Amino acid sequence: MYSIDVGPIDICCLDFSPDDNVFACGSNSGKITFHDVESGKLKNSLMNEAIFIMSIAFSPDGNSVASGTMGGIITTFDVATGKMLHAMQCHTMAIRSLCFSPDSKLLVSGSDDGKVKLHDIKSAQHFCTLNGHGSWVSGVDFAPNNEILASSSCDNSVRMWELKNKKCLHTFKEHNDQVWSVKFNPDGDKMMSVSEDRAINIYDCSA
């Protein structure tokens, strides 16, 4: 184990690259830093247009990294060149979670405005808003089949959404308090959520 001194900034989020060789950190200053996993050494840094990065995600193909800010802005960068690709005002409040689709073509975002939004990466266009949560959307995740996504919320629920028809397939209300995260397993037949009620729920998604 080793520890990294990142200087006089607060790190708010991080993510591993798909090859597990690099990890990216988002900070309250708006800076994104890339570090070598084995040594922890700084490899590169990028400056976001907006401060306070709340969420960060690598694309599965490793070509892009996206960040979500407290002000509701999503910024995407080319990992190889460090060039900013797009800056999009997508939400009216903080973006707490981001996730690329398995084919790296779409990006889903979850925000304190209670909305789950889908964005086309190539065109940088928002094309769908999924409504239903009654409070902050704290987590989002794509299933490996590229057809289903999940969202967790501070309204105590987890929702499963069908990408094709843009509709909610099921709402899970087993938690008794705010749900902070949701995640599919690599096979897509299980889903987990964690809540303020101190419970971790595991769902069977094989049906």
C-alpha positions as CSV (number, residue, x, y, z in Angstrom):
1,M,0.0,0.0,0.0
2,Y,1.1,3.6,-0.6
3,S,-0.3,7.0,0.0
4,I,-0.3,9.9,-2.5
5,D,0.0,13.6,-1.5
6,V,-2.2,15.5,-3.9
7,G,-1.4,18.9,-2.5
8,P,-3.8,21.6,-1.2
9,I,-6.9,20.3,-2.9
10,D,-9.7,17.9,-1.9
11,I,-10.2,14.8,-4.1
12,C,-13.9,14.1,-4.5
13,C,-14.0,11.2,-6.9
14,L,-11.8,8.7,-8.8
15,D,-12.0,5.9,-11.4
16,F,-9.7,3.2,-12.8
17,S,-8.9,3.1,-16.5
18,P,-10.2,0.0,-18.3
19,D,-6.6,-1.5,-18.4
20,D,-6.2,-0.8,-14.7
21,N,-2.8,0.9,-15.3
22,V,-4.0,4.4,-14.5
23,F,-6.5,6.1,-12.2
24,A,-8.1,9.5,-12.5
25,C,-9.0,11.8,-9.7
26,G,-11.4,14.8,-9.7
27,S,-11.0,17.6,-7.3
28,N,-12.8,20.6,-5.8
29,S,-10.5,22.9,-7.8
30,G,-11.7,21.5,-11.1
31,K,-8.4,19.7,-11.8
32,I,-8.3,16.1,-13.1
33,T,-5.1,14.2,-12.4
34,F,-4.0,10.9,-13.8
35,H,-1.7,8.6,-11.8
36,D,0.2,5.4,-12.4
37,V,-1.4,2.6,-10.4
38,E,1.8,0.8,-9.5
39,S,3.8,3.9,-8.4
40,G,1.1,6.5,-7.8
41,K,3.2,9.0,-9.8
42,L,1.4,11.8,-11.6
43,K,1.2,11.2,-15.3
44,N,-0.9,14.1,-16.5
45,S,-3.3,16.7,-15.3
46,L,-6.2,18.5,-17.0
47,M,-8.1,21.6,-16.0
48,N,-11.9,21.6,-16.1
49,E,-13.8,24.7,-17.1
50,A,-15.9,24.4,-13.9
51,I,-14.9,23.9,-10.3
52,F,-15.8,21.1,-7.9
53,I,-15.8,17.8,-9.8
54,M,-18.3,15.5,-8.1
55,S,-18.0,12.5,-10.4
56,I,-15.6,11.0,-13.0
57,A,-15.7,8.0,-15.4
58,F,-13.5,6.4,-18.0
59,S,-15.1,5.1,-21.2
60,P,-14.8,1.3,-21.5
61,D,-12.7,1.7,-24.7
62,G,-10.2,3.9,-22.7
63,N,-10.4,6.8,-25.1
64,S,-12.4,9.3,-23.1
65,V,-12.9,10.5,-19.5
66,A,-15.9,12.4,-18.4
67,S,-16.4,14.6,-15.3
68,G,-19.5,15.9,-13.7
69,T,-19.5,19.1,-11.6
70,M,-21.4,20.7,-8.8
71,G,-22.9,23.1,-11.3
72,G,-24.4,20.4,-13.5
73,I,-21.8,20.5,-16.3
74,I,-20.4,17.4,-18.0
75,T,-16.9,17.8,-19.6
76,T,-15.3,15.1,-21.7
77,F,-11.6,14.8,-22.6
78,D,-9.6,12.7,-25.0
79,V,-7.3,10.6,-22.8
80,A,-4.4,10.4,-25.2
81,T,-4.1,14.0,-26.1
82,G,-5.7,15.7,-23.1
83,K,-7.9,17.8,-25.4
84,M,-11.3,18.9,-24.2
85,L,-13.9,17.3,-26.4
86,H,-17.1,18.8,-25.1
87,A,-18.5,20.8,-22.2
88,M,-22.3,20.4,-21.7
89,Q,-24.6,22.1,-19.3
90,C,-26.8,19.1,-18.6
91,H,-28.3,19.4,-15.2
92,T,-29.5,22.3,-12.9
93,M,-27.8,20.8,-9.9
94,A,-24.7,18.7,-8.9
95,I,-23.9,15.6,-11.0
96,R,-23.2,12.8,-8.4
97,S,-22.7,9.9,-10.8
98,L,-21.6,9.2,-14.4
99,C,-21.3,5.9,-16.3
100,F,-20.5,5.1,-19.9
101,S,-22.4,2.4,-21.8
102,P,-20.4,-0.8,-22.4
103,D,-19.9,0.2,-26.1
104,S,-18.6,3.7,-25.0
105,K,-21.2,5.4,-27.2
106,L,-23.5,6.8,-24.5
107,L,-23.1,8.5,-21.1
108,V,-25.6,8.4,-18.3
109,S,-25.7,11.0,-15.6
110,G,-27.5,11.2,-12.2
111,S,-28.0,14.5,-10.5
112,D,-29.3,16.3,-7.4
113,D,-32.1,17.6,-9.7
114,G,-33.6,14.1,-9.4
115,K,-33.1,13.3,-13.1
116,V,-31.3,10.6,-15.0
117,K,-30.1,11.8,-18.4
118,L,-28.6,10.1,-21.4
119,H,-26.1,11.7,-23.7
120,D,-24.7,10.7,-27.1
121,I,-20.9,11.0,-26.8
122,K,-20.1,11.6,-30.5
123,S,-22.5,14.4,-31.0
124,A,-22.4,15.7,-27.4
125,Q,-26.2,15.8,-27.4
126,H,-28.6,15.0,-24.5
127,F,-31.3,12.9,-26.0
128,C,-33.4,11.5,-23.1
129,T,-34.4,12.4,-19.6
130,L,-35.6,9.6,-17.3
131,N,-38.0,10.9,-14.7
132,G,-39.3,9.1,-11.7
133,H,-37.0,9.7,-8.7
134,G,-38.3,12.1,-6.0
135,S,-34.9,13.2,-4.8
136,W,-31.1,13.3,-5.6
137,V,-29.9,10.6,-8.0
138,S,-26.8,9.3,-6.2
139,G,-25.7,6.5,-8.5
140,V,-26.1,5.2,-12.1
141,D,-24.8,2.1,-13.8
142,F,-25.2,0.3,-17.2
143,A,-25.7,-3.4,-17.3
144,P,-23.1,-5.3,-19.4
145,N,-25.8,-6.1,-22.1
146,N,-26.0,-2.4,-23.1
147,E,-29.8,-2.6,-22.8
148,I,-30.5,-1.9,-19.1
149,L,-29.4,0.8,-16.7
150,A,-29.9,1.3,-13.0
151,S,-30.2,4.3,-10.8
152,S,-30.2,4.8,-7.0
153,S,-31.7,7.8,-5.2
154,C,-32.1,9.5,-1.9
155,D,-35.8,8.8,-2.2
156,N,-34.9,5.3,-0.8
157,S,-35.4,3.6,-4.1
158,V,-33.5,1.8,-6.9
159,R,-34.9,1.9,-10.4
160,M,-34.1,-0.3,-13.5
161,W,-34.6,1.3,-16.9
162,E,-34.9,-0.2,-20.3
163,L,-32.8,1.8,-22.8
164,K,-34.7,0.9,-25.9
165,N,-38.1,2.2,-24.8
166,K,-36.7,4.7,-22.2
167,K,-39.1,3.4,-19.5
168,C,-38.8,2.2,-16.0
169,L,-38.9,-1.6,-15.7
170,H,-39.0,-1.9,-12.0
171,T,-38.7,0.2,-8.8
172,F,-37.1,-1.5,-5.8
173,K,-38.2,0.0,-2.5
174,E,-36.5,-2.5,0.0
175,H,-34.3,0.2,1.6
176,N,-35.6,2.3,4.5
177,D,-33.3,5.3,3.9
178,Q,-31.3,7.1,1.2
179,V,-29.6,4.8,-1.3
180,W,-26.1,6.0,-2.2
181,S,-24.9,3.6,-4.9
182,V,-25.9,0.9,-7.3
183,K,-23.8,-1.5,-9.4
184,F,-24.2,-4.5,-11.7
185,N,-21.8,-7.4,-11.5
186,P,-19.7,-8.2,-14.7
187,D,-22.2,-10.9,-15.9
188,G,-25.2,-8.6,-15.4
189,D,-27.3,-11.2,-13.5
190,K,-26.9,-9.5,-10.2
191,M,-27.2,-5.9,-8.9
192,M,-26.2,-4.4,-5.6
193,S,-27.2,-1.2,-3.7
194,V,-26.0,0.3,-0.5
195,S,-28.0,2.6,1.7
196,E,-28.0,4.9,4.7
197,D,-30.0,2.2,6.4
198,R,-26.7,0.2,6.7
199,A,-28.0,-2.5,4.4
200,I,-26.4,-3.8,1.2
201,N,-29.1,-5.3,-1.0
202,I,-28.4,-7.9,-3.7
203,Y,-30.9,-8.3,-6.5
204,D,-31.4,-11.2,-9.0
205,C,-31.5,-9.7,-12.5
206,S,-31.3,-13.0,-14.4
207,A,-35.0,-13.2,-15.2
